Amino acid sequence: MAYSSRFAANSLLEAVAISFAFILLSESVHGKTLTFSGREWSVRSSQTGTSPGPNNWDENNAFLDDQGRLHLKITQRNGRWYCAEVATIQRLGFGRYQFQIEGPIDRLDQNIVLGLFNYPPPDVGPDRTNEIDIEYAKWGYANGKPASFTVYPSVAGRPQTSYQFDLALSGTYTTQSFAWRSNNILFSGQHGHQNNNRLNEYVSWTFAPANAVDVPQSPMPAMINLWLFNGLAPSNGQELEIVIHSFQFTPY
């Protein structure tokens, strides 16, 4: 599939499909590693003009503070914007994935994307399969809905399914999670930092298709990224920093 930075998405599904079409999980794009929440993560190496986006990436835009929290940044340097991405070295399967976030994710600039997801290595499946996404993004639309959940099927040729929603948070601390089973996936967003519960939930969505082939079945790395849709600079011209306080995986 050819990608053009001039692409203008006409729908959420088109935006999601294009935005992840060229994420790579090879050692060629991940070099530096860090230990976060008891797991080893690879950091996307510094490079320019690569997808999603296309964007410039800076491995120094992903780092830990002295409390062990993961910081991801979008920065500007010498007229260029730089993004960040990390991925677990270990592949994780069925279970509950929980991310405790600090940041104004309901008020992100229209060109900024925060992704909490997994993505298939080549031996699991091609692009547009085997993917579970929590995304806070307006996909370039100033008045777009700020968040969505998306599931890609375990085999090629079947459509992905997305749920897009509005939200207004009471603060900058949230808990994002998805509970992945062989035949369904439960997504949840909660006010505050919660732990393996559904307290103060502001959104939930269960994906339970009639055909279980529409649910990913193979273990994959968990990933977190902060990037610019279509490689466009933030419309407000401001850098951004998001803090991930913790990541927890509870296997089923």
C-alpha positions as CSV (number, residue, x, y, z in Angstrom):
1,M,0.0,0.0,0.0
2,A,1.4,3.4,-1.0
3,Y,1.2,6.2,1.6
4,S,0.9,9.9,0.8
5,S,1.4,12.7,3.3
6,R,-1.2,14.6,1.3
7,F,-3.9,12.0,2.3
8,A,-7.0,13.6,3.9
9,A,-9.1,11.1,5.9
10,N,-12.8,11.1,5.2
11,S,-13.7,8.9,8.1
12,L,-12.4,7.5,11.4
13,L,-11.9,4.1,9.8
14,E,-9.8,5.5,7.0
15,A,-7.7,7.5,9.4
16,V,-7.0,4.6,11.7
17,A,-6.2,2.2,8.8
18,I,-3.7,4.7,7.2
19,S,-2.2,5.9,10.4
20,F,-0.9,2.4,11.4
21,A,-0.3,1.0,8.0
22,F,3.5,1.2,8.3
23,I,4.3,0.8,12.0
24,L,7.4,-1.4,12.1
25,L,8.3,-3.8,15.0
26,S,11.8,-4.8,13.8
27,E,15.1,-4.2,15.4
28,S,15.9,-1.7,12.7
29,V,13.5,0.9,14.3
30,H,14.0,0.0,18.0
31,G,17.4,0.3,19.6
32,K,17.6,1.8,23.1
33,T,15.7,-0.2,25.8
34,L,14.4,0.8,29.2
35,T,12.7,-1.0,32.1
36,F,9.3,0.3,32.9
37,S,6.7,-1.3,35.3
38,G,8.9,-4.3,35.6
39,R,9.1,-5.0,31.9
40,E,11.8,-4.3,29.3
41,W,10.7,-1.9,26.5
42,S,12.4,-1.1,23.3
43,V,12.4,2.6,22.3
44,R,12.0,3.6,18.7
45,S,15.3,4.8,17.4
46,S,16.0,8.3,16.1
47,Q,15.0,8.5,12.5
48,T,13.3,10.9,10.0
49,G,10.3,10.6,7.7
50,T,9.0,7.2,8.7
51,S,5.4,6.1,9.5
52,P,3.0,6.4,11.1
53,G,2.8,10.0,9.9
54,P,5.3,10.1,8.3
55,N,7.1,11.5,11.3
56,N,10.5,12.2,12.8
57,W,11.4,10.1,15.9
58,D,13.8,10.8,18.7
59,E,14.7,8.1,21.1
60,N,15.4,10.8,23.8
61,N,11.7,11.7,23.7
62,A,10.9,8.5,25.7
63,F,12.5,8.3,29.1
64,L,12.0,7.4,32.8
65,D,12.0,9.9,35.6
66,D,13.4,9.2,39.1
67,Q,10.1,7.7,40.2
68,G,10.2,5.2,37.3
69,R,7.4,6.8,35.3
70,L,7.5,6.8,31.5
71,H,7.5,10.1,29.8
72,L,6.7,10.5,26.1
73,K,7.2,13.8,24.3
74,I,6.5,15.6,21.1
75,T,9.2,18.2,20.6
76,Q,10.4,20.8,18.1
77,R,14.0,21.2,17.2
78,N,15.5,23.3,14.4
79,G,12.2,23.6,12.7
80,R,11.4,19.8,12.8
81,W,8.9,18.0,15.1
82,Y,9.9,14.7,16.8
83,C,7.7,11.9,18.3
84,A,8.2,8.9,20.5
85,E,7.3,5.2,20.7
86,V,8.0,2.2,22.9
87,A,7.1,-1.5,22.7
88,T,7.5,-4.4,25.1
89,I,10.2,-6.9,24.2
90,Q,8.0,-9.7,25.4
91,R,4.9,-10.7,23.5
92,L,1.7,-10.6,25.6
93,G,-1.5,-12.6,25.0
94,F,-5.0,-12.8,26.4
95,G,-5.4,-10.7,29.5
96,R,-6.1,-7.3,30.9
97,Y,-3.9,-4.4,29.7
98,Q,-4.0,-1.3,32.0
99,F,-2.3,2.0,31.5
100,Q,-2.3,4.8,34.2
101,I,-2.0,8.1,32.3
102,E,-1.3,11.7,33.3
103,G,-2.1,14.3,30.6
104,P,-4.9,16.2,29.0
105,I,-5.9,13.4,26.7
106,D,-9.4,14.8,26.1
107,R,-7.9,18.1,24.9
108,L,-5.1,17.0,22.6
109,D,-4.3,19.2,19.6
110,Q,-6.2,18.0,16.5
111,N,-3.0,16.7,15.0
112,I,-1.7,14.7,18.0
113,V,-2.3,11.0,18.5
114,L,-1.7,9.0,21.7
115,G,-1.8,5.3,21.0
116,L,-2.1,2.5,23.6
117,F,-2.2,-0.8,21.6
118,N,-0.7,-3.9,20.3
119,Y,0.5,-4.7,16.8
120,P,1.4,-7.9,14.9
121,P,5.0,-8.8,14.1
122,P,5.2,-10.2,10.6
123,D,5.0,-13.8,11.7
124,V,1.6,-13.1,13.4
125,G,-0.1,-11.3,10.5
126,P,0.0,-8.5,8.0
127,D,-0.9,-4.9,8.6
128,R,-4.6,-4.3,9.2
129,T,-4.9,-7.5,11.2
130,N,-4.4,-8.6,14.8
131,E,-4.5,-5.1,16.4
132,I,-6.2,-3.7,19.5
133,D,-6.2,0.1,19.8
134,I,-7.0,2.7,22.4
135,E,-6.4,6.0,20.6
136,Y,-6.9,9.6,21.8
137,A,-6.9,11.6,18.6
138,K,-9.1,13.9,16.5
139,W,-7.4,12.8,13.3
140,G,-6.9,16.3,12.0
141,Y,-10.4,17.6,12.6
142,A,-10.6,20.5,15.0
143,N,-14.1,19.5,16.1
144,G,-13.6,15.7,15.8
145,K,-14.5,13.3,18.6
146,P,-11.3,12.9,20.7
147,A,-11.2,9.2,21.3
148,S,-11.8,5.8,19.8
149,F,-11.4,2.0,20.3
150,T,-10.5,-0.2,17.3
151,V,-10.1,-3.9,16.7
152,Y,-8.6,-5.5,13.6
153,P,-9.5,-9.1,12.8
154,S,-7.1,-12.1,13.1
155,V,-7.1,-12.7,9.4
156,A,-6.8,-10.4,6.4
157,G,-9.7,-9.4,4.2
158,R,-12.2,-8.7,7.0
159,P,-13.0,-5.1,8.2
160,Q,-11.9,-3.5,11.4
161,T,-14.4,-2.2,13.9
162,S,-14.2,1.1,15.7
163,Y,-16.1,2.9,18.4
164,Q,-15.6,6.7,18.6
165,F,-16.7,8.8,21.5
166,D,-16.8,12.2,23.1
167,L,-15.6,12.8,26.7
168,A,-14.9,15.6,29.2
169,L,-12.5,14.6,31.9
170,S,-12.5,15.8,35.5
171,G,-8.7,16.0,35.6
172,T,-5.6,14.8,33.9
173,Y,-5.3,11.4,35.7
174,T,-7.0,8.5,33.9
175,T,-6.8,4.8,33.6
176,Q,-7.1,3.2,30.2
177,S,-7.6,-0.6,29.7
178,F,-8.7,-3.4,27.5
179,A,-9.5,-6.9,28.6
180,W,-8.7,-9.3,25.7
181,R,-10.2,-12.8,25.6
182,S,-10.4,-15.2,22.7
183,N,-14.0,-14.2,21.7
184,N,-14.4,-10.6,23.0
185,I,-12.6,-7.5,24.1
186,L,-13.8,-5.1,26.8
187,F,-12.5,-1.5,26.6
188,S,-12.7,0.9,29.5
189,G,-11.7,4.5,30.4
190,Q,-11.8,5.7,34.1
191,H,-11.3,8.9,35.9
192,G,-8.3,8.8,38.2
193,H,-5.7,6.1,38.6
194,Q,-7.6,2.8,39.3
195,N,-6.3,-0.7,39.6
196,N,-7.9,-3.7,38.0
197,N,-11.5,-2.5,38.6
198,R,-14.1,-0.4,36.9
199,L,-14.5,2.4,39.4
200,N,-15.3,6.0,38.1
201,E,-15.7,4.7,34.6
202,Y,-16.6,7.3,32.0
203,V,-16.7,5.0,28.9
204,S,-16.8,1.3,28.2
205,W,-17.3,-0.7,25.0
206,T,-17.4,-4.5,24.5
207,F,-16.4,-5.9,21.1
208,A,-18.1,-9.3,20.9
209,P,-18.4,-10.3,17.2
210,A,-20.5,-13.2,16.0
211,N,-17.4,-14.7,14.4
212,A,-14.4,-15.0,16.8
213,V,-12.0,-14.8,13.8
214,D,-12.6,-11.0,14.1
215,V,-10.8,-11.1,17.5
216,P,-6.9,-11.3,17.4
217,Q,-5.7,-14.6,18.7
218,S,-1.9,-14.4,18.9
219,P,0.5,-12.8,21.5
220,M,2.0,-9.5,20.4
221,P,4.1,-6.7,22.0
222,A,2.2,-4.0,23.8
223,M,3.0,-0.5,22.5
224,I,2.6,3.2,23.4
225,N,3.3,6.0,21.1
226,L,2.8,9.8,20.8
227,W,2.9,11.1,17.3
228,L,1.6,13.6,14.7
229,F,-1.2,12.7,12.3
230,N,0.0,12.9,8.7
231,G,3.2,14.3,10.1
232,L,1.5,17.7,10.6
233,A,2.8,20.1,13.2
234,P,0.5,20.7,16.2
235,S,-2.0,23.4,15.1
236,N,-1.4,25.2,18.3
237,G,2.4,25.1,17.8
238,Q,3.0,23.7,21.2
239,E,5.2,20.7,22.4
240,L,3.5,18.1,24.5
241,E,4.5,15.6,27.2
242,I,2.4,12.7,28.4
243,V,3.3,10.6,31.5
244,I,2.5,6.9,31.8
245,H,2.6,6.2,35.6
246,S,2.3,2.4,35.1
247,F,1.5,-0.4,32.8
248,Q,0.0,-3.6,34.1
249,F,-0.7,-6.9,32.3
250,T,-2.8,-9.5,34.0
251,P,-2.9,-12.7,32.0
252,Y,-6.1,-14.8,31.6
